[in-house]
């Protein structure tokens, strides 16, 4: 699989990684055996980048990755985790003492002396403008606790503020055919600065798979049920912030644009990979077949200019008004 390098850190990541939120919590139940099988399928398909967080299943996702990698010492996998969502979301909690404690916990969970990449996990907006926060992150690198650091953001404005920081290696941001605003300023700024872009929520919480209808019911412990209107965390994390009924209708139209030989999900992943400045895209997977199919998108041909134009037209007509003024 194609590897792309984050300029500032020199880290090389597979263009399709694996997001492991599903393996921890908030997507219904996934047992340990199935979670390990997903990791195995992704690795065997050429994926060299796993993304996790300390709050995914209260550490379960990190621990599952550690268990998998202990059994596969032959693999060279870069693991990114996130920190900051284990406390009240106020800027005062983003201090070096807490960073060290959260870092220690993640290193224990992952069974490593040094993290490959740690990311602030969608903190309060004010955090991105704090010199003390980034001085503290620099200290984590100086102390050998992490090789590099980045941020996970909700808004394009937050991303641009972070990119201006000299040692931010990566920005993780929602990017998909239903969330195009990052193409305007964020991706060009990141490319110029040598900052990696990790594209998350690439399938709009599954909408872009084309498998859902207006009658689809999700489990009670699935965020697509309990966070549909932002009840638990930022609404943009669920269906990319798009109203579900609108999203289902737009996803059906998207499926009609998919070239022969692609699944709708693969077309969405291919669309993201083709955007200049993207380093890696991190779809999740609930079973090994999903992981293999997602990874296979890296080997498909680029989407045509005609298809790209049709996708843009769909976004402009059906989605833009709902999401672009918020994120």
Phi and psi in degrees as GROMACS dihedral restraints (atoms count N, CA, C in turn):
[ dihedral_restraints ]
;  ai    aj    ak    al  type     phi  dphi    fc
    3     4     5     6     1   -58.4    20    10
    4     5     6     7     1   137.0    20    10
    6     7     8     9     1  -109.6    20    10
    7     8     9    10     1   137.3    20    10
    9    10    11    12     1  -122.4    20    10
   10    11    12    13     1   141.9    20    10
   12    13    14    15     1  -100.9    20    10
   13    14    15    16     1   135.2    20    10
   15    16    17    18     1   -79.6    20    10
   16    17    18    19     1   116.5    20    10
   18    19    20    21     1   -56.0    20    10
   19    20    21    22     1   -47.9    20    10
   21    22    23    24     1   -69.8    20    10
   22    23    24    25     1   -31.6    20    10
   24    25    26    27     1  -102.9    20    10
   25    26    27    28     1   -19.2    20    10
   27    28    29    30     1    76.6    20    10
   28    29    30    31     1     3.3    20    10
   30    31    32    33     1   -73.9    20    10
   31    32    33    34     1   139.9    20    10
   33    34    35    36     1  -108.3    20    10
   34    35    36    37     1   126.8    20    10
   36    37    38    39     1  -126.1    20    10
   37    38    39    40     1   144.9    20    10
   39    40    41    42     1   -64.3    20    10
   40    41    42    43     1   142.6    20    10
   42    43    44    45     1   -64.0    20    10
   43    44    45    46     1   -26.3    20    10
   45    46    47    48     1  -115.9    20    10
   46    47    48    49     1   115.7    20    10
   48    49    50    51     1   -99.9    20    10
   49    50    51    52     1  -162.8    20    10
   51    52    53    54     1  -131.8    20    10
   52    53    54    55     1   120.0    20    10
   54    55    56    57     1   -84.0    20    10
   55    56    57    58     1   135.4    20    10
   57    58    59    60     1  -116.7    20    10
   58    59    60    61     1    22.7    20    10
   60    61    62    63     1   -57.9    20    10
   61    62    63    64     1   -41.7    20    10
   63    64    65    66     1   -59.1    20    10
   64    65    66    67     1   -29.6    20    10
   66    67    68    69     1   -82.2    20    10
   67    68    69    70     1    -6.0    20    10
   69    70    71    72     1  -107.8    20    10
   70    71    72    73     1   -53.8    20    10
   72    73    74    75     1  -173.1    20    10
   73    74    75    76     1   171.5    20    10
   75    76    77    78     1    73.8    20    10
   76    77    78    79     1    11.2    20    10
   78    79    80    81     1  -130.8    20    10
   79    80    81    82     1    30.0    20    10
   81    82    83    84     1    84.0    20    10
   82    83    84    85     1  -171.4    20    10
   84    85    86    87     1   -93.6    20    10
   85    86    87    88     1   130.3    20    10
   87    88    89    90     1  -129.5    20    10
   88    89    90    91     1   118.4    20    10
   90    91    92    93     1   -80.3    20    10
   91    92    93    94     1   168.5    20    10
   93    94    95    96     1   -60.3    20    10
   94    95    96    97     1   -41.8    20    10
   96    97    98    99     1   -61.6    20    10
   97    98    99   100     1   -44.2    20    10
   99   100   101   102     1   -66.3    20    10
  100   101   102   103     1   -39.1    20    10
  102   103   104   105     1   -62.5    20    10
  103   104   105   106     1   -44.8    20    10
  105   106   107   108     1   -64.3    20    10
  106   107   108   109     1   -35.4    20    10
  108   109   110   111     1   -67.1    20    10
  109   110   111   112     1   -35.3    20    10
  111   112   113   114     1   -64.3    20    10
  112   113   114   115     1   -45.8    20    10
  114   115   116   117     1   -61.7    20    10
  115   116   117   118     1   -41.7    20    10
  117   118   119   120     1   -62.9    20    10
  118   119   120   121     1   -45.8    20    10
  120   121   122   123     1   -62.9    20    10
  121   122   123   124     1   -41.0    20    10
  123   124   125   126     1   -64.1    20    10
  124   125   126   127     1   -46.8    20    10
  126   127   128   129     1   -63.4    20    10
  127   128   129   130     1   -42.4    20    10
  129   130   131   132     1   -67.8    20    10
  130   131   132   133     1   -19.5    20    10
  132   133   134   135     1   -90.8    20    10
  133   134   135   136     1     3.3    20    10
  135   136   137   138     1   102.9    20    10
  136   137   138   139     1     2.7    20    10
  138   139   140   141     1   -73.0    20    10
  139   140   141   142     1   128.7    20    10
  141   142   143   144     1  -119.9    20    10
  142   143   144   145     1    13.4    20    10
  144   145   146   147     1  -137.7    20    10
  145   146   147   148     1   121.7    20    10
  147   148   149   150     1  -113.9    20    10
  148   149   150   151     1   134.8    20    10
  150   151   152   153     1  -115.5    20    10
  151   152   153   154     1   130.6    20    10
  153   154   155   156     1  -140.5    20    10
  154   155   156   157     1  -169.4    20    10
  156   157   158   159     1  -159.5    20    10
  157   158   159   160     1   155.0    20    10
  159   160   161   162     1   -69.7    20    10
  160   161   162   163     1   -16.9    20    10
  162   163   164   165     1   -97.4    20    10
  163   164   165   166     1    -2.5    20    10
  165   166   167   168     1   -72.8    20    10
  166   167   168   169     1   101.7    20    10
  168   169   170   171     1    67.1    20    10
  169   170   171   172     1    28.5    20    10
  171   172   173   174     1    54.5    20    10
  172   173   174   175     1    39.9    20    10
  174   175   176   177     1   104.1    20    10
  175   176   177   178     1    -8.8    20    10
  177   178   179   180     1   -61.3    20    10
  178   179   180   181     1   -41.5    20    10
  180   181   182   183     1   -62.4    20    10
  181   182   183   184     1   -46.0    20    10
  183   184   185   186     1   -58.9    20    10
  184   185   186   187     1   -45.6    20    10
  186   187   188   189     1   -65.4    20    10
  187   188   189   190     1   -35.6    20    10
  189   190   191   192     1   -67.0    20    10
  190   191   192   193     1   -42.0    20    10
  192   193   194   195     1   -61.3    20    10
  193   194   195   196     1   -43.1    20    10
  195   196   197   198     1   -60.3    20    10
  196   197   198   199     1   -44.0    20    10
  198   199   200   201     1   -62.6    20    10
  199   200   201   202     1   -40.7    20    10
  201   202   203   204     1   -64.0    20    10
  202   203   204   205     1   -47.3    20    10
  204   205   206   207     1   -69.5    20    10
  205   206   207   208     1   -28.4    20    10
  207   208   209   210     1   -61.4    20    10
  208   209   210   211     1   -34.6    20    10
  210   211   212   213     1   -84.5    20    10
  211   212   213   214     1    -7.0    20    10
  213   214   215   216     1  -131.9    20    10
  214   215   216   217     1    64.5    20    10
  216   217   218   219     1   -65.6    20    10
  217   218   219   220     1   -10.9    20    10
  219   220   221   222     1   -76.1    20    10
  220   221   222   223     1   -15.9    20    10
  222   223   224   225     1   -85.7    20    10
  223   224   225   226     1   146.3    20    10
  225   226   227   228     1  -113.1    20    10
  226   227   228   229     1    89.0    20    10
  228   229   230   231     1  -112.4    20    10
  229   230   231   232     1   129.2    20    10
  231   232   233   234     1   -87.8    20    10
  232   233   234   235     1   128.6    20    10
  234   235   236   237     1  -116.8    20    10
  235   236   237   238     1   122.8    20    10
  237   238   239   240     1  -106.0    20    10
  238   239   240   241     1   137.7    20    10
  240   241   242   243     1  -124.3    20    10
  241   242   243   244     1   177.9    20    10
  243   244   245   246     1  -134.3    20    10
  244   245   246   247     1   158.5    20    10
  246   247   248   249     1  -145.3    20    10
  247   248   249   250     1   155.7    20    10
  249   250   251   252     1   122.8    20    10
  250   251   252   253     1   -12.5    20    10
  252   253   254   255     1   -98.1    20    10
  253   254   255   256     1    11.1    20    10
  255   256   257   258     1   -91.7    20    10
  256   257   258   259     1     0.9    20    10
  258   259   260   261     1  -132.3    20    10
  259   260   261   262     1   172.5    20    10
  261   262   263   264     1   -56.8    20    10
  262   263   264   265     1   139.9    20    10
  264   265   266   267     1   -85.7    20    10
  265   266   267   268     1    75.3    20    10
  267   268   269   270     1  -128.9    20    10
  268   269   270   271     1   144.9    20    10
  270   271   272   273     1   -56.5    20    10
  271   272   273   274     1   -29.8    20    10
  273   274   275   276     1   -63.0    20    10
  274   275   276   277     1   -18.2    20    10
  276   277   278   279     1   -85.0    20    10
  277   278   279   280     1    -6.8    20    10
  279   280   281   282     1   -95.4    20    10
  280   281   282   283     1    74.6    20    10
  282   283   284   285     1  -129.3    20    10
  283   284   285   286     1   162.4    20    10
  285   286   287   288     1   -57.5    20    10
  286   287   288   289     1   -40.7    20    10
  288   289   290   291     1   -58.0    20    10
  289   290   291   292     1   -45.7    20    10
  291   292   293   294     1   -68.7    20    10
  292   293   294   295     1   -40.1    20    10
  294   295   296   297     1   -57.0    20    10
  295   296   297   298     1   -44.3    20    10
  297   298   299   300     1   -62.5    20    10
  298   299   300   301     1   -43.3    20    10
  300   301   302   303     1   -65.0    20    10
  301   302   303   304     1   -44.2    20    10
  303   304   305   306     1   -66.0    20    10
  304   305   306   307     1   -39.3    20    10
  306   307   308   309     1   -63.1    20    10
  307   308   309   310     1   -44.0    20    10
  309   310   311   312     1   -58.9    20    10
  310   311   312   313     1   -43.1    20    10
  312   313   314   315     1   -64.8    20    10
  313   314   315   316     1   -44.1    20    10
  315   316   317   318     1   -66.4    20    10
  316   317   318   319     1   -37.5    20    10
  318   319   320   321     1   -65.5    20    10
  319   320   321   322     1   -37.0    20    10
  321   322   323   324     1   -65.6    20    10
  322   323   324   325     1   -47.3    20    10
  324   325   326   327     1   -60.0    20    10
  325   326   327   328     1   -39.9    20    10
  327   328   329   330     1   -88.4    20    10
  328   329   330   331     1    -9.2    20    10
  330   331   332   333     1    68.5    20    10
  331   332   333   334     1    38.1    20    10
  333   334   335   336     1  -130.2    20    10
  334   335   336   337     1   157.0    20    10
  336   337   338   339     1   -81.1    20    10
  337   338   339   340     1   -32.4    20    10
  339   340   341   342     1  -138.1    20    10
  340   341   342   343     1   132.3    20    10
  342   343   344   345     1   -74.6    20    10
  343   344   345   346     1   147.3    20    10
  345   346   347   348     1   -71.3    20    10
  346   347   348   349     1   -44.3    20    10
  348   349   350   351     1  -155.9    20    10
  349   350   351   352     1   127.5    20    10
  351   352   353   354     1  -117.7    20    10
  352   353   354   355     1   139.6    20    10
  354   355   356   357     1  -124.6    20    10
  355   356   357   358     1   136.9    20    10
  357   358   359   360     1   -63.9    20    10
  358   359   360   361     1   133.9    20    10
  360   361   362   363     1   -97.9    20    10
  361   362   363   364     1    81.6    20    10
  363   364   365   366     1    48.7    20    10
  364   365   366   367     1    59.3    20    10
  366   367   368   369     1   -74.4    20    10
  367   368   369   370     1   174.9    20    10
  369   370   371   372     1   -56.0    20    10
  370   371   372   373     1   146.6    20    10
  372   373   374   375     1   -54.9    20    10
  373   374   375   376     1   -37.2    20    10
  375   376   377   378     1   -61.6    20    10
  376   377   378   379     1   -24.6    20    10
  378   379   380   381     1   -60.4    20    10
  379   380   381   382     1   -35.5    20    10
  381   382   383   384     1   -67.7    20    10
  382   383   384   385     1   -17.7    20    10
  384   385   386   387     1  -101.9    20    10
  385   386   387   388     1     9.0    20    10
  387   388   389   390     1   -95.7    20    10
  388   389   390   391     1   116.5    20    10
  390   391   392   393     1   -61.4    20    10
  391   392   393   394     1   -37.6    20    10
  393   394   395   396     1   -62.8    20    10
  394   395   396   397     1   -37.1    20    10
  396   397   398   399     1   -61.9    20    10
  397   398   399   400     1   -46.4    20    10
  399   400   401   402     1   -76.6    20    10
  400   401   402   403     1   -27.3    20    10
  402   403   404   405     1   -62.7    20    10
  403   404   405   406     1   -40.7    20    10
  405   406   407   408     1   -65.4    20    10
  406   407   408   409     1   -40.3    20    10
  408   409   410   411     1   -64.9    20    10
  409   410   411   412     1   -39.2    20    10
  411   412   413   414     1   -59.4    20    10
  412   413   414   415     1   -37.4    20    10
  414   415   416   417     1   -63.7    20    10
  415   416   417   418     1   -39.2    20    10
  417   418   419   420     1   -59.2    20    10
  418   419   420   421     1   -39.0    20    10
  420   421   422   423     1   -68.6    20    10
  421   422   423   424     1   -45.4    20    10
  423   424   425   426     1   -60.7    20    10
  424   425   426   427     1   -34.8    20    10
  426   427   428   429     1   -80.9    20    10
  427   428   429   430     1    -2.5    20    10
  429   430   431   432     1    77.7    20    10
  430   431   432   433     1    16.8    20    10
  432   433   434   435     1   -80.7    20    10
  433   434   435   436     1   -27.5    20    10
  435   436   437   438     1  -147.0    20    10
  436   437   438   439     1   146.9    20    10
  438   439   440   441     1   -75.6    20    10
  439   440   441   442     1   -31.7    20    10
  441   442   443   444     1  -159.6    20    10
  442   443   444   445     1   165.2    20    10
  444   445   446   447     1  -137.4    20    10
  445   446   447   448     1   155.9    20    10
  447   448   449   450     1  -146.8    20    10
  448   449   450   451     1  -166.9    20    10
  450   451   452   453     1  -136.4    20    10
  451   452   453   454     1   150.8    20    10
  453   454   455   456     1  -112.5    20    10
  454   455   456   457     1   128.5    20    10
  456   457   458   459     1  -123.0    20    10
  457   458   459   460     1   161.6    20    10
  459   460   461   462     1   -98.7    20    10
  460   461   462   463     1   -35.2    20    10
  462   463   464   465     1  -119.6    20    10
  463   464   465   466     1   158.6    20    10
  465   466   467   468     1   -65.7    20    10
  466   467   468   469     1   -35.9    20    10
  468   469   470   471     1   -62.0    20    10
  469   470   471   472     1   -41.7    20    10
  471   472   473   474     1   -62.7    20    10
  472   473   474   475     1   -41.1    20    10
  474   475   476   477     1   -60.8    20    10
  475   476   477   478     1   -45.2    20    10
  477   478   479   480     1   -65.4    20    10
  478   479   480   481     1   -37.4    20    10
  480   481   482   483     1   -63.0    20    10
  481   482   483   484     1   -42.1    20    10
  483   484   485   486     1   -68.7    20    10
  484   485   486   487     1   -40.4    20    10
  486   487   488   489     1   -60.3    20    10
  487   488   489   490     1   -30.2    20    10
  489   490   491   492     1   -71.3    20    10
  490   491   492   493     1   -14.4    20    10
  492   493   494   495     1   -76.0    20    10
  493   494   495   496     1   134.2    20    10
  495   496   497   498     1   -69.2    20    10
  496   497   498   499     1   -21.9    20    10
  498   499   500   501     1  -113.5    20    10
  499   500   501   502     1     6.3    20    10
  501   502   503   504     1   -70.0    20    10
  502   503   504   505     1   119.9    20    10
  504   505   506   507     1   -84.1    20    10
  505   506   507   508     1   -33.8    20    10
  507   508   509   510     1  -149.6    20    10
  508   509   510   511     1   153.5    20    10
  510   511   512   513     1  -125.3    20    10
  511   512   513   514     1   124.6    20    10
  513   514   515   516     1  -100.0    20    10
  514   515   516   517     1   126.6    20    10
  516   517   518   519     1  -145.9    20    10
  517   518   519   520     1   150.3    20    10
  519   520   521   522     1   -71.0    20    10
  520   521   522   523     1   124.6    20    10
  522   523   524   525     1  -147.7    20    10
  523   524   525   526     1   123.5    20    10
  525   526   527   528     1  -167.4    20    10
  526   527   528   529     1   176.3    20    10
  528   529   530   531     1   -62.0    20    10
  529   530   531   532     1   -11.3    20    10
  531   532   533   534     1  -103.7    20    10
  532   533   534   535     1     5.1    20    10
  534   535   536   537     1  -145.3    20    10
  535   536   537   538     1    82.6    20    10
  537   538   539   540     1   -99.2    20    10
  538   539   540   541     1    -7.4    20    10
  540   541   542   543     1   -55.1    20    10
  541   542   543   544     1   -36.5    20    10
  543   544   545   546     1   -57.5    20    10
  544   545   546   547     1   -19.6    20    10
  546   547   548   549     1   -67.3    20    10
  547   548   549   550     1   -25.5    20    10
  549   550   551   552     1   -69.5    20    10
  550   551   552   553     1   -51.8    20    10
  552   553   554   555     1  -128.0    20    10
  553   554   555   556     1   -36.1    20    10
  555   556   557   558     1   -66.3    20    10
  556   557   558   559     1   -50.9    20    10
  558   559   560   561     1   -64.3    20    10
  559   560   561   562     1   -42.9    20    10
  561   562   563   564     1   -61.1    20    10
  562   563   564   565     1   -41.1    20    10
  564   565   566   567     1   -65.6    20    10
  565   566   567   568     1   -40.3    20    10
  567   568   569   570     1   -65.1    20    10
  568   569   570   571     1   -42.9    20    10
  570   571   572   573     1   -62.2    20    10
  571   572   573   574     1   -42.5    20    10
  573   574   575   576     1   -65.2    20    10
  574   575   576   577     1   -35.4    20    10
  576   577   578   579     1   -87.7    20    10
  577   578   579   580     1    -8.5    20    10
  579   580   581   582     1    77.1    20    10
  580   581   582   583     1    24.2    20    10
  582   583   584   585     1   -93.1    20    10
  583   584   585   586     1   133.0    20    10
  585   586   587   588     1   -73.1    20    10
  586   587   588   589     1   147.6    20    10
  588   589   590   591     1  -113.9    20    10
  589   590   591   592     1   119.6    20    10
  591   592   593   594     1  -104.4    20    10
  592   593   594   595     1   111.8    20    10
  594   595   596   597     1   -89.0    20    10
  595   596   597   598     1   116.1    20    10
  597   598   599   600     1  -109.7    20    10
  598   599   600   601     1   171.4    20    10
  600   601   602   603     1    49.7    20    10
  601   602   603   604     1    47.1    20    10
  603   604   605   606     1   -69.8    20    10
  604   605   606   607     1   -20.7    20    10
  606   607   608   609     1  -108.8    20    10
  607   608   609   610     1    17.0    20    10
  609   610   611   612     1    52.5    20    10
  610   611   612   613     1    51.6    20    10
  612   613   614   615     1    58.7    20    10
  613   614   615   616     1    32.6    20    10
  615   616   617   618     1    96.8    20    10
  616   617   618   619     1   -13.4    20    10
  618   619   620   621     1   -55.0    20    10
  619   620   621   622     1   -42.8    20    10
  621   622   623   624     1   -75.1    20    10
  622   623   624   625     1    -1.8    20    10
  624   625   626   627     1   -74.1    20    10
  625   626   627   628     1   -18.3    20    10
  627   628   629   630     1    74.3    20    10
  628   629   630   631     1    13.7    20    10
  630   631   632   633     1   -95.2    20    10
  631   632   633   634     1    -9.1    20    10
  633   634   635   636     1  -102.3    20    10
  634   635   636   637     1   152.0    20    10
  636   637   638   639     1  -123.7    20    10
  637   638   639   640     1   174.8    20    10
  639   640   641   642     1   -64.0    20    10
  640   641   642   643     1   -18.2    20    10
  642   643   644   645     1   -96.3    20    10
  643   644   645   646     1    -0.3    20    10
  645   646   647   648     1   -63.6    20    10
  646   647   648   649     1   134.6    20    10
  648   649   650   651     1  -114.2    20    10
  649   650   651   652     1   128.4    20    10
  651   652   653   654     1  -101.4    20    10
  652   653   654   655     1   156.4    20    10
  654   655   656   657     1   -60.6    20    10
  655   656   657   658     1   156.0    20    10
  657   658   659   660     1   -62.5    20    10
  658   659   660   661     1   -30.6    20    10
  660   661   662   663     1   -95.2    20    10
  661   662   663   664     1    20.6    20    10
  663   664   665   666     1  -102.5    20    10
  664   665   666   667     1   129.3    20    10
  666   667   668   669     1   -60.6    20    10
  667   668   669   670     1   -19.4    20    10
  669   670   671   672     1   -71.9    20    10
  670   671   672   673     1    -9.0    20    10
  672   673   674   675     1  -100.1    20    10
  673   674   675   676     1   -53.2    20    10
  675   676   677   678     1   -88.4    20    10
  676   677   678   679     1    -9.2    20    10
  678   679   680   681     1  -123.2    20    10
  679   680   681   682     1    22.5    20    10
  681   682   683   684     1   -60.2    20    10
  682   683   684   685     1   -28.6    20    10
  684   685   686   687     1  -117.3    20    10
  685   686   687   688     1    22.2    20    10
  687   688   689   690     1    80.0    20    10
  688   689   690   691     1    27.2    20    10
  690   691   692   693     1   -68.4    20    10
  691   692   693   694     1   -31.7    20    10
  693   694   695   696     1  -108.7    20    10
  694   695   696   697     1   -33.3    20    10
  696   697   698   699     1  -157.8    20    10
  697   698   699   700     1  -173.1    20    10
  699   700   701   702     1   -54.5    20    10
  700   701   702   703     1   129.3    20    10
  702   703   704   705     1   -59.7    20    10
  703   704   705   706     1   -27.2    20    10
  705   706   707   708     1   -63.5    20    10
  706   707   708   709     1   -17.0    20    10
  708   709   710   711     1   -77.2    20    10
  709   710   711   712     1   -17.1    20    10
  711   712   713   714     1  -112.4    20    10
  712   713   714   715     1   117.1    20    10
  714   715   716   717     1    55.3    20    10
  715   716   717   718     1    29.4    20    10
  717   718   719   720     1    57.1    20    10
  718   719   720   721     1    19.8    20    10
  720   721   722   723     1    86.2    20    10
  721   722   723   724     1     1.6    20    10
  723   724   725   726     1   -83.0    20    10
  724   725   726   727     1   137.6    20    10
  726   727   728   729     1   -52.7    20    10
  727   728   729   730     1   134.4    20    10
  729   730   731   732     1   -58.7    20    10
  730   731   732   733     1   -46.8    20    10
  732   733   734   735     1   -63.6    20    10
  733   734   735   736     1   -42.3    20    10
  735   736   737   738     1   -61.3    20    10
  736   737   738   739     1   -41.8    20    10
  738   739   740   741     1   -63.3    20    10
  739   740   741   742     1   -41.7    20    10
  741   742   743   744     1   -62.8    20    10
  742   743   744   745     1   -43.8    20    10
  744   745   746   747     1   -64.8    20    10
  745   746   747   748     1   -43.3    20    10
  747   748   749   750     1   -68.2    20    10
  748   749   750   751     1   -35.2    20    10
  750   751   752   753     1   -66.2    20    10
  751   752   753   754     1   -36.5    20    10
  753   754   755   756     1   -63.7    20    10
  754   755   756   757     1   -39.3    20    10
  756   757   758   759     1   -67.7    20    10
  757   758   759   760     1   -39.8    20    10
  759   760   761   762     1   -59.2    20    10
  760   761   762   763     1   -43.3    20    10
  762   763   764   765     1   -57.9    20    10
  763   764   765   766     1   -32.6    20    10
  765   766   767   768     1   -71.7    20    10
  766   767   768   769     1   -12.9    20    10
  768   769   770   771     1   -94.7    20    10
  769   770   771   772     1    -6.7    20    10
  771   772   773   774     1   -72.8    20    10
  772   773   774   775     1   129.8    20    10
  774   775   776   777     1   -66.7    20    10
  775   776   777   778     1   158.8    20    10
  777   778   779   780     1   -59.4    20    10
  778   779   780   781     1   136.0    20    10
  780   781   782   783     1    96.5    20    10
  781   782   783   784     1    -7.4    20    10
  783   784   785   786     1  -111.1    20    10
  784   785   786   787     1   147.3    20    10
  786   787   788   789     1   -86.3    20    10
  787   788   789   790     1   161.0    20    10
  789   790   791   792     1   -55.8    20    10
  790   791   792   793     1   -41.6    20    10
  792   793   794   795     1   -62.0    20    10
  793   794   795   796     1   -42.5    20    10
  795   796   797   798     1   -64.3    20    10
  796   797   798   799     1   -37.0    20    10
  798   799   800   801     1   -64.6    20    10
  799   800   801   802     1   -39.9    20    10
  801   802   803   804     1   -64.2    20    10
  802   803   804   805     1   -42.8    20    10
  804   805   806   807     1   -65.1    20    10
  805   806   807   808     1   -41.7    20    10
  807   808   809   810     1   -63.5    20    10
  808   809   810   811     1   -39.0    20    10
  810   811   812   813     1   -58.1    20    10
  811   812   813   814     1   -45.0    20    10
  813   814   815   816     1   -65.9    20    10
  814   815   816   817     1   -46.1    20    10
  816   817   818   819     1   -57.1    20    10
  817   818   819   820     1   -30.6    20    10
  819   820   821   822     1   -80.5    20    10
  820   821   822   823     1    -8.5    20    10
  822   823   824   825     1   -78.8    20    10
  823   824   825   826     1   123.2    20    10
  825   826   827   828     1   -57.9    20    10
  826   827   828   829     1   128.8    20    10
  828   829   830   831     1   106.3    20    10
  829   830   831   832     1   -15.1    20    10
  831   832   833   834     1   -74.3    20    10
  832   833   834   835     1   130.7    20    10
  834   835   836   837     1   -91.1    20    10
  835   836   837   838     1   -51.1    20    10
  837   838   839   840     1  -151.9    20    10
  838   839   840   841     1   153.5    20    10
  840   841   842   843     1  -121.0    20    10
  841   842   843   844     1   138.4    20    10
  843   844   845   846     1  -122.0    20    10
  844   845   846   847     1    73.6    20    10
  846   847   848   849     1   -66.3    20    10
  847   848   849   850     1   149.7    20    10
  849   850   851   852     1   -90.8    20    10
  850   851   852   853     1   174.3    20    10
  852   853   854   855     1  -153.8    20    10
  853   854   855   856     1   138.9    20    10
  855   856   857   858     1  -100.1    20    10
  856   857   858   859     1   -11.1    20    10
  858   859   860   861     1  -150.3    20    10
  859   860   861   862     1   163.2    20    10
  861   862   863   864     1   -60.2    20    10
  862   863   864   865     1   -36.0    20    10
  864   865   866   867     1   -64.0    20    10
  865   866   867   868     1   -40.3    20    10
  867   868   869   870     1   -61.0    20    10
  868   869   870   871     1   -43.4    20    10
  870   871   872   873     1   -61.8    20    10
  871   872   873   874     1   -42.9    20    10
  873   874   875   876     1   -67.8    20    10
  874   875   876   877     1   -42.5    20    10
  876   877   878   879     1   -65.1    20    10
  877   878   879   880     1   -40.8    20    10
  879   880   881   882     1   -62.2    20    10
  880   881   882   883     1   -47.3    20    10
  882   883   884   885     1   -62.1    20    10
  883   884   885   886     1   -33.4    20    10
  885   886   887   888     1   -65.2    20    10
  886   887   888   889     1   -19.7    20    10
  888   889   890   891     1   -61.0    20    10
  889   890   891   892     1   -26.2    20    10
  891   892   893   894     1   -65.7    20    10
  892   893   894   895     1   -22.9    20    10
  894   895   896   897     1   -96.4    20    10
  895   896   897   898     1     1.6    20    10
  897   898   899   900     1   -85.5    20    10
  898   899   900   901     1   156.3    20    10
  900   901   902   903     1   -69.1    20    10
  901   902   903   904     1   157.6    20    10
  903   904   905   906     1   -60.5    20    10
  904   905   906   907     1   150.0    20    10
  906   907   908   909     1   -69.8    20    10
  907   908   909   910     1   145.7    20    10
  909   910   911   912     1   -71.9    20    10
  910   911   912   913     1   161.4    20    10
  912   913   914   915     1   -60.0    20    10
  913   914   915   916     1   -35.3    20    10
  915   916   917   918     1   -63.9    20    10
  916   917   918   919     1   -44.3    20    10
  918   919   920   921     1   -65.4    20    10
  919   920   921   922     1   -42.9    20    10
  921   922   923   924     1   -59.2    20    10
  922   923   924   925     1   -41.3    20    10
  924   925   926   927     1   -66.2    20    10
  925   926   927   928     1   -37.4    20    10
  927   928   929   930     1   -67.7    20    10
  928   929   930   931     1   -38.4    20    10
  930   931   932   933     1   -64.7    20    10
  931   932   933   934     1   -43.1    20    10
  933   934   935   936     1   -61.4    20    10
  934   935   936   937     1   -42.5    20    10
  936   937   938   939     1   -61.7    20    10
  937   938   939   940     1   -41.9    20    10
  939   940   941   942     1   -60.1    20    10
  940   941   942   943     1   -46.5    20    10
  942   943   944   945     1   -59.6    20    10
  943   944   945   946     1   -47.0    20    10
  945   946   947   948     1   -61.5    20    10
  946   947   948   949     1   -39.4    20    10
  948   949   950   951     1   -79.4    20    10
  949   950   951   952     1   -40.2    20    10
  951   952   953   954     1  -108.4    20    10
  952   953   954   955     1   -26.3    20    10
  954   955   956   957     1  -118.8    20    10
  955   956   957   958     1   -41.1    20    10
  957   958   959   960     1   -49.5    20    10
  958   959   960   961     1   -46.1    20    10
  960   961   962   963     1   -61.7    20    10
  961   962   963   964     1   -30.6    20    10
  963   964   965   966     1   -76.5    20    10
  964   965   966   967     1   -32.0    20    10
  966   967   968   969     1  -117.2    20    10
  967   968   969   970     1   -27.3    20    10
  969   970   971   972     1   -72.1    20    10
  970   971   972   973     1   -25.7    20    10
  972   973   974   975     1   -84.3    20    10
  973   974   975   976     1    -5.8    20    10
  975   976   977   978     1  -105.6    20    10
  976   977   978   979     1   -35.0    20    10
